[in-house]
C-alpha cells in the first residue's frame, strides 16, 4: 500500500516522484514551478509568491514534508519544513533552529535578537528554513512522538540533515545556483541542533551560532526532576496534602536570593555594576539568608535554604556521583527565571513548571524504551537511570570532536545566559573546557560569549540584547574573528551597554573609567 495515500493528512497534496538526480537549471525556476517538485521522498505542497509586507521583503514561500509515513500506533509522521526565498537574495542560506521538542513549523524569518523582532535574517536577504523535526501536533512538552523510534532519531539529529539537503536543492532550482554561504542559527534545542550538525554533518554549514544549547539533554531531564523534588521539600501542603511546588518560594523570596547572590559575585569581574560576568567563579551560600527565628521578607526558612543548595549542587546519586552541574542563583528572579522553569504557577499539588513538564514527558515516552505512558516522574529513582541513559546518544551533542568541522573551514559561535534557569551555564562551561582541551587551537574556529542576567534564550534583567549573526558572517566571509559583541539592557540608555567577551575574558572598566575592555 502506498503510505502517501493511506492517511488523509497527505491525500490532498500534489506528489511528484522524481529521480534523486536533479536536472540543472541554468537560469533558475519561478516560484510557482517549485510546487510538486520533489526528490523521491519529498513533497512540496505550496510554492507561492508573497509580496513585501509587515517589514518583510517579497519572497517565495515553499512548504513541504520529507519522508511522510505512517508509524507507531498508526500515527502520521514526516519532517515538515518551510523555506522562504527572498526576491533580493544575498546568496546566503540560514537554518533557523527549533525549540522544545519542536513539533511545529514556525515562520521562517530568522529573528536575530528577540528584543528586536523586526530585525530578521529574511529581511537581510537570507534564504531561511526551519522544521518541525519529524512530528506535529500535541503538547510541546508531552513527548508523544517518542513512541516511534524513527521519530526519535529524526528529532535527535536526522531532520536537520534532511531539511538542509532538500533546501539547498530547492535553492539551486529557484536561483540557479547554490548558496555562497550557509549558516545555522538557533537557541536551546536549536543550539543543540547546531552542535549536532557540526559533528555529524561537518560540511553542511560554514558558520553556526549555538545559543544556550540543550547539548546534554538526558542529564538535564534528570536535573529538572531533581529540582522539583528539592522544591517539594520546601513547599507548603495544599488541601489534598500534596506539596504545592509553586509556593515553595514567593516572588519576594526570589528577589531576596538574587540580590544576595549578585552582591556576593558582582565584584568578581572588577566592576560592581549589577552584572555577574563570571558565574563559574561565583561563590554564594544561601545559608547566609537563613532566618534566626520566624520567617520574614528578609530571610529564608531552613527548608528553602536546603532546596537552593540542592539546586546549586545539581543531582547526584547515592554513590555521590554528580549527574549534572547545578545552577548559580544570581538574576534568577522574574517571570522567565526560576518561576517559569522550576516553580511554576500551579496552585495544586500537580507541578506545572516547564522543567517538570518536560521531564515527565521525556521519562514516559521520549527517553524510555519501551515507552512508559503511565510513569510518574515523581517515582523516578536516580540510581535506576539506565533506562534513560541508554537513549541519551540519540539526542546528545556532547562530543568534543570538531576536527572535521574545523577542517572544512567551519566557524562556531556559542553564547549562554549566566542566569539560564533551564540549562546551567556551569554545566556548559564544564563541557567547554573539555572541548578546548581536546581541540588544539580551538579559538581558530570557535568562540564563546557569556551573557550576564539573561534567562533561557531571552528574558531577564541583564545584557540580553545583542546581534550574534553579524559577527559569525563577518568571521566566515571576511576572516574577522569576534573578540567581543556589544550588548545592551533593553529600555536603558547606552551607558548600560557592555561588551560580551570571548571566554574566558570578561568586561572590565578601562583606564578612563568611561568604558570597558575585555580582559582575561
C-alpha positions in Angstrom: 0.0 0.0 0.0 1.2 3.5 -0.8 1.5 5.2 2.6 1.3 8.6 0.9 -2.3 7.8 0.1 -3.1 5.9 3.3 -3.7 8.9 5.5 -5.9 11.9 5.0 -3.1 14.3 6.0 -1.2 13.6 2.8 -4.0 12.6 0.4 -4.7 16.1 -1.0 -1.0 17.0 -1.5 0.5 17.1 -5.0 3.1 14.4 -5.4 5.9 14.1 -7.9 8.2 11.1 -7.6 11.5 12.1 -9.2 14.9 10.6 -9.5 17.5 11.6 -7.0 19.5 13.4 -9.6 18.0 16.9 -10.0 18.3 18.5 -13.5 20.4 21.6 -14.0 18.6 24.9 -14.1 20.9 27.4 -15.7 18.6 30.4 -15.1 16.6 29.3 -12.1 13.0 28.3 -11.7 10.0 30.5 -11.0 8.4 30.2 -7.5 5.1 28.6 -8.6 7.1 25.9 -10.6 8.5 24.6 -7.3 5.1 23.2 -6.3 5.2 19.4 -6.5 8.9 19.4 -7.3 10.4 16.7 -5.1 13.2 14.3 -4.5 12.0 10.7 -4.2 10.9 11.3 -0.6 9.8 14.9 -0.6 6.5 16.6 -1.3 6.3 20.4 -1.9 2.7 21.2 -1.1 3.0 25.0 -1.5 5.1 27.4 -3.6 3.7 30.9 -3.6 5.0 34.4 -4.3 4.5 36.6 -1.3 4.6 40.4 -1.5 6.6 42.6 0.8 4.6 43.2 4.0 4.9 43.6 7.8 8.6 44.6 7.5 9.5 41.5 5.4 10.7 41.6 1.8 9.0 39.9 -1.1 9.8 36.2 -1.2 8.8 32.8 -2.4 7.1 30.7 0.2 7.9 27.0 0.0 6.3 24.4 2.3 6.5 20.7 2.3 7.2 17.4 4.0 10.1 14.9 3.8 9.6 11.2 4.3 5.9 11.2 5.1 4.8 7.9 6.6 2.5 6.1 9.0 4.4 5.0 12.0 3.8 3.7 15.5 0.2 3.4 16.6 -0.9 4.3 13.1 0.1 7.9 13.6 1.3 10.1 10.7 4.9 11.3 10.8 7.2 13.2 8.5 9.7 16.1 8.6 7.8 19.2 7.7 9.6 22.4 6.6 9.1 25.9 5.5 11.6 27.7 3.2 11.4 31.4 2.4 13.4 32.5 -0.7 13.7 36.3 -0.9 13.4 38.0 -4.3 16.5 40.0 -3.5 18.7 37.2 -2.3 22.1 37.8 -0.7 23.4 34.4 -1.7 23.2 33.3 1.9 21.2 30.4 3.4 20.2 30.2 7.1 18.7 27.3 9.0 16.5 28.6 11.8 16.9 26.2 14.8 13.9 24.9 16.7 13.0 24.7 20.4 11.4 22.4 23.0 10.6 19.1 21.3 9.8 21.0 18.2 6.5 19.7 16.7 5.6 22.7 14.6 6.9 24.6 11.6 7.4 28.2 12.7 7.6 31.2 10.4 11.0 31.0 8.7 12.1 34.6 9.1 15.2 34.2 11.4 14.7 36.7 14.2 18.2 37.7 15.3 17.5 39.4 18.6 14.3 38.7 20.5 14.2 42.2 21.8 14.2 43.5 18.2 11.8 41.2 16.3 11.8 43.4 13.3 15.4 42.6 12.5 15.4 39.3 10.7 17.7 37.2 8.5 15.0 37.1 5.8 15.0 40.9 5.9 18.7 40.8 5.4 18.4 38.8 2.3 19.0 35.3 3.6 17.0 32.3 2.3 15.6 30.9 5.6 14.3 27.4 6.5 13.0 25.7 9.7 11.4 22.4 10.5 9.1 20.6 12.9 11.9 17.9 13.3 9.8 15.0 12.3 6.4 15.3 14.0 3.5 17.6 14.5 0.7 18.1 17.0 0.1 17.5 20.7 1.8 19.4 23.5 5.3 20.6 23.0 6.2 19.0 26.4 4.4 15.7 26.5 6.8 13.9 24.1 4.2 11.7 22.5 6.4 11.3 19.3 8.8 9.1 21.4 6.6 6.1 20.8 8.1 5.9 17.3 11.9 5.1 17.2 12.5 6.8 13.8 10.7 9.9 15.1 13.2 10.0 18.0 16.1 9.8 15.6 14.5 12.5 13.3 14.1 14.8 16.3 17.6 14.0 17.7 19.6 14.5 14.5 18.2 13.4 11.2 15.7 16.1 10.3 18.2 18.9 10.2 20.3 16.9 7.7 17.3 16.1 5.6 15.9 19.7 5.5 19.4 21.1 4.8 19.9 18.8 1.8 16.4 19.4 0.4 16.5 23.2 1.0 19.8 23.6 -0.8 18.4 21.6 -3.7 15.4 23.9 -3.9 17.6 27.0 -3.6 19.6 25.7 -6.6 16.5 25.1 -8.6 15.0 28.5 -7.8 18.0 30.8 -8.1 20.1 28.7 -10.5 23.0 28.5 -8.1 24.0 27.0 -4.7 24.2 29.2 -1.7 27.5 31.1 -1.4 27.5 30.6 2.4 25.4 28.5 4.7 24.6 29.3 8.4 22.8 27.8 11.3 21.3 30.0 14.0 19.5 28.5 17.0 18.9 28.5 20.7 18.0 25.8 23.3 17.1 22.7 21.2 18.1 24.8 18.2 21.5 25.4 19.8 21.8 21.6 20.3 20.8 21.0 16.6 23.6 23.3 15.5 26.2 21.4 17.6 24.9 18.1 16.3 25.2 19.3 12.7 28.8 20.5 13.3 29.8 17.0 14.4 27.5 14.7 12.2 27.4 16.8 9.0 30.5 19.0 9.2 30.3 20.3 5.7 26.7 21.5 5.8 27.3 24.9 7.4 30.1 27.5 7.1 29.0 29.2 10.3 27.0 28.1 13.3 25.5 30.2 16.2 24.5 28.0 19.1 22.8 29.7 22.0 22.1 28.2 25.4 22.3 24.7 23.8 20.4 21.7 25.2 23.5 19.7 24.4 23.4 17.2 27.3 19.7 16.6 27.3 19.1 13.5 29.2 21.1 14.6 32.3 19.2 17.9 32.0 15.9 16.0 32.3 17.2 14.2 35.4 18.2 17.6 36.8 14.8 19.1 36.2 13.3 16.2 38.1 15.8 16.7 40.9 14.9 20.4 41.2 11.2 19.7 41.5 11.9 17.2 44.3 14.2 19.7 46.1 11.5 22.4 46.0 8.8 19.9 47.2 10.7 19.7 50.4 10.3 23.4 50.9 6.7 23.7 49.7 3.6 24.0 51.8 0.9 21.4 51.6 -2.2 22.0 49.6 -5.8 20.9 50.6 -5.1 17.4 49.4 -1.9 17.1 51.5 0.4 17.3 48.5 3.2 19.9 48.4 2.5 22.9 46.2 5.8 23.5 44.5 4.9 26.9 43.1 4.6 28.2 46.7 8.0 27.0 47.9 9.3 30.5 47.2 7.4 33.7 46.8 8.5 36.3 44.2 9.9 38.4 47.0 11.9 35.4 48.2 13.4 35.0 44.7 14.2 38.7 44.7 16.0 38.4 48.0 18.0 35.4 46.9 19.0 37.0 43.6 20.0 40.3 45.2 22.2 38.5 47.7 23.9 36.3 45.0 24.6 39.4 42.9 26.1 41.2 45.8 28.3 38.2 46.6 29.5 37.8 43.0 29.3 41.1 41.2 32.7 42.4 42.2 34.4 39.2 40.8 34.7 40.9 37.4 36.2 44.2 38.7 33.1 46.3 38.4 30.2 46.5 40.8 27.6 47.3 38.2 25.0 44.6 38.8 26.4 42.3 36.1 27.8 38.9 37.0 30.2 38.1 34.2 32.0 35.2 35.9 29.3 32.6 37.1 31.8 29.8 37.4 33.9 31.8 40.0 30.8 32.9 41.9 30.7 31.7 45.5 27.4 32.2 47.2 25.9 30.1 50.0 22.2 30.7 50.5 22.7 29.7 54.2 23.6 33.4 54.9 19.9 34.2 54.3 18.5 31.6 56.8 16.2 33.0 59.4 17.4 33.1 63.0 13.8 33.0 64.1 10.4 33.4 62.4 10.2 33.7 58.6 10.3 37.3 57.3 10.7 39.0 53.9 14.5 39.3 54.7 15.3 35.7 55.4 14.5 32.1 54.3 13.2 29.1 56.1 15.8 26.3 56.6 13.9 24.1 54.1 14.2 26.8 51.5 18.0 27.1 52.1 18.4 23.4 51.7 16.4 23.4 48.4 18.6 26.1 47.0 21.7 24.3 48.0 20.5 21.2 46.2 19.7 23.2 43.0 23.2 24.8 43.2 24.8 21.4 43.6 22.9 19.5 40.9 21.6 15.9 41.0 23.7 13.2 42.5 23.1 9.5 43.0 23.6 7.5 46.2 27.3 7.0 45.5 27.8 10.7 45.3 28.3 11.0 41.6 27.0 14.3 40.3 24.9 13.8 37.1 24.5 17.4 36.1 26.3 20.5 37.4 23.9 22.8 39.2 22.8 26.4 38.8 24.1 29.7 40.0 21.3 31.8 41.7 22.1 35.4 40.6 19.5 37.1 38.4 17.1 34.1 38.7 14.1 36.3 39.7 11.4 37.4 37.3 8.7 35.5 35.4 11.1 33.9 32.9 13.6 32.7 35.6 13.1 30.2 38.3 9.4 30.9 38.4 8.9 29.6 34.9 11.3 26.7 34.8 11.5 25.4 38.4 8.5 26.6 40.4 5.6 27.2 38.0 2.3 28.7 38.9 0.1 25.7 39.8 -2.0 26.2 43.0 -2.3 22.5 43.4 -0.1 19.5 44.1 0.4 18.9 40.3 3.6 20.9 39.3 3.5 22.8 36.1 6.9 24.4 35.8 8.5 23.9 32.4 11.3 21.7 33.7 8.9 19.3 35.4 6.6 19.2 32.4 9.4 18.3 30.0 10.9 15.7 32.3 7.5 14.0 32.8 7.0 13.6 29.0 10.6 12.6 28.5 10.6 9.8 31.1 7.3 8.5 29.8 8.0 8.4 26.0 10.9 10.2 24.5 13.7 8.7 26.6 12.3 5.4 27.7 12.4 2.1 25.7 9.9 0.7 25.7 7.7 3.8 26.4 6.1 4.0 29.9 3.0 6.1 29.2 1.7 5.9 32.8 5.1 6.5 34.5 5.0 9.2 37.2 8.2 11.2 37.2 7.9 11.6 41.0 8.6 7.9 41.2 11.9 8.2 39.4 14.9 6.7 41.2 18.2 8.4 40.2 20.1 5.2 40.8 17.8 3.5 38.3 18.5 5.8 35.4 19.9 3.4 32.9 16.6 3.2 31.1 17.0 6.9 30.3 20.8 7.0 29.7 20.8 4.2 27.1 18.8 6.5 24.8 20.9 9.6 25.6 23.2 9.3 22.4 20.2 9.9 20.1 19.8 13.5 21.5 23.3 14.3 22.9 25.6 16.9 21.4 28.4 16.1 24.0 31.1 15.1 21.5 34.1 17.4 21.6 35.4 16.0 18.2 35.1 19.1 15.9 38.1 18.3 13.8 36.2 17.5 10.6 34.1 20.7 11.1 37.3 22.7 11.5 39.0 21.0 8.5 36.0 22.1 6.4 36.7 25.7 7.4 33.6 25.9 9.7 33.3 28.5 12.4 31.1 28.2 15.5 30.0 30.9 18.0 28.3 29.9 21.3 26.6 32.1 23.7 24.9 31.3 27.0 22.9 33.2 29.6 24.6 33.3 33.0 21.2 33.2 34.7 19.6 30.5 32.4 17.1 28.5 34.6 16.7 25.8 32.0 20.3 24.8 31.2 23.0 25.5 33.7 25.8 27.7 32.4 28.2 25.9 34.8 27.4 22.6 33.2 28.0 24.0 29.8 31.3 25.5 30.9 32.5 22.2 32.2 31.9 20.7 28.7 33.5 23.7 27.0 36.7 23.3 29.0 36.9 19.7 27.7 36.2 21.0 24.2 39.1 23.5 24.4 41.4 20.8 25.8 40.5 18.3 23.0 40.9 20.8 20.2 44.3 22.5 19.9 43.9 26.0 18.7 40.2 25.9 19.4 40.0 29.7 19.1 40.9 29.4 15.4 37.3 28.2 14.8 35.3 28.7 18.0 34.2 31.5 20.3 32.0 31.6 23.5 30.2 34.6 24.9 28.6 34.6 28.3 25.6 36.9 28.9 25.1 38.4 32.3 21.5 38.4 33.6 20.0 36.5 30.7 17.4 33.8 31.2 16.8 31.0 28.8 17.3 32.3 25.2 15.9 35.7 26.3 14.3 37.4 29.3 16.0 38.6 32.4 17.1 42.0 33.5 20.6 41.8 32.1 22.5 42.4 28.8 20.0 40.4 26.8 20.0 42.5 23.6 22.8 41.7 21.1 23.3 40.6 17.5 25.3 37.3 17.1 24.5 36.9 13.3 26.6 39.8 12.1 29.9 38.6 13.8 29.6 35.0 12.5 29.0 36.3 9.0 32.0 38.7 9.3 34.1 35.8 10.6 33.1 33.3 7.8 33.2 35.8 4.9 35.9 38.3 6.0 38.1 36.2 8.3 37.5 38.6 11.2 37.2 36.5 14.4 35.0 38.3 17.0 36.6 39.1 20.4 33.6 40.9 21.7 29.9 41.6 20.9 28.3 44.8 22.2 25.2 44.1 24.3 22.6 46.3 26.0 19.9 46.2 28.6 16.5 46.8 26.8 14.9 50.1 27.9 18.1 51.6 29.3 20.4 54.2 27.7 23.8 53.5 26.1 25.6 53.9 29.5 24.4 50.4 30.4 26.0 48.9 27.3 28.8 46.4 27.9 30.9 44.1 25.6 30.3 40.4 25.8 33.8 39.0 25.7 35.3 35.9 24.2 35.5 33.5 27.1 37.4 33.4 29.4 37.8 37.1 29.1 35.2 39.4 30.6 34.4 43.1 30.6 36.4 45.3 33.0 36.4 49.1 33.3 39.1 50.7 31.1 41.6 53.2 32.4 39.4 56.2 31.8 36.5 54.7 33.8 34.2 55.6 31.0 34.2 52.4 29.1 35.0 48.7 29.2 37.6 46.4 27.7 37.8 42.6 27.6 40.4 41.2 29.9 41.3 37.6 30.9 
